[in-house]
């Protein structure tokens, strides 16, 4: 039985007819660079249109508003859905938005780092609507990229029945390639990075698609800008 890391790697290297153990994996040479070319020349409007089309195709609700109208837009959506709300402690939601939601919605909880993990998760679990802000959005797959960080735990979008994700129009990029480039530039990564591409669903049983099995029943994007 091989117990040492060096011995294990050495055995693999010998099987590959290598006389020395490489310091790092051999860099993979892509036969093409389509991942960089997809929508590379697209305008901001084209990226937005592609994102909206692909989101609607997979059943994601789309709402658009200006930053000034964000507060009233969220109140209107939440009132239609009904129930309590848990929202991220995010600069985009601070001030008027948080105040109006607190005034118009009977049970509105802001993610509180000082409250502790258990209380925050309990509030998220009992909420009808969870509201978070995306770091980036990807046009190709209508995906929103969320950081789990202080003020915005991943439970906000995983536990409530309905998930509202706010997307700044200027953060919409072509595809996963740009998201990975962004992550590589981060000095430190959050505890988790979540890519959300639609309401929870599964087709494990006889390939029959069932929505809302292990997460939000409904997902909507609020595009600001």
PESULNOR-V166337 format. One record per pair of residues at least 4 apart in sequence whose ideal C-beta (glycine too) atoms are under 6 Angstrom apart, sorted by the first residue. I is the first residue (numbers start at 1). J is the second residue. Records with the same first field share a line. If there is no record, write none. Layout:
BEGIN
I = J ; J
END
This chain:
BEGIN
2 = 7 ; 8
6 = 10
9 = 21
10 = 21
13 = 18 ; 21
35 = 177
38 = 174 ; 175
39 = 174
42 = 46 ; 47
47 = 139 ; 172
48 = 169 ; 172
50 = 139
51 = 139 ; 142 ; 172
52 = 62
54 = 142
55 = 60 ; 62 ; 142
58 = 198
60 = 198 ; 219 ; 221
61 = 220
62 = 221
63 = 222
64 = 223
65 = 69 ; 70 ; 73
67 = 224
69 = 73
70 = 97 ; 224
71 = 96 ; 97 ; 100
74 = 78
75 = 100 ; 104
78 = 85 ; 105 ; 129
81 = 129 ; 162
83 = 128
84 = 107 ; 127 ; 128
85 = 105 ; 108 ; 127 ; 129
86 = 109 ; 123 ; 124 ; 127 ; 130 ; 156
87 = 93 ; 110 ; 131
88 = 111 ; 132 ; 133 ; 152 ; 156
89 = 110 ; 111 ; 151
90 = 133
92 = 133
93 = 97 ; 98
94 = 98
96 = 100
100 = 104
101 = 105 ; 108
102 = 108
109 = 123
111 = 120 ; 151 ; 152
113 = 150
115 = 119 ; 120
120 = 153
121 = 155
124 = 155 ; 156 ; 159
125 = 159
127 = 160
128 = 161
129 = 160 ; 162
130 = 156 ; 157 ; 160 ; 163
131 = 164
132 = 146 ; 152 ; 156 ; 157 ; 165
133 = 166
134 = 144 ; 145 ; 146 ; 165 ; 167
135 = 145 ; 147
136 = 145 ; 171 ; 173 ; 179
137 = 144 ; 167 ; 171 ; 172
138 = 143 ; 173 ; 175
139 = 172 ; 174
140 = 175
141 = 197
143 = 195 ; 197
144 = 165 ; 196
145 = 179 ; 195
146 = 194
147 = 190
148 = 153 ; 154 ; 190 ; 191 ; 192
149 = 190
154 = 158 ; 192 ; 194
155 = 159
157 = 163
158 = 215
161 = 217
162 = 216 ; 218
163 = 216 ; 219
164 = 220
165 = 221
166 = 222
167 = 221 ; 223
168 = 224 ; 225
169 = 223 ; 225
173 = 178
174 = 178
199 = 211 ; 216 ; 218 ; 219
200 = 212 ; 213 ; 214 ; 215 ; 216
201 = 209 ; 211
202 = 210 ; 213
203 = 207 ; 209
212 = 217
END
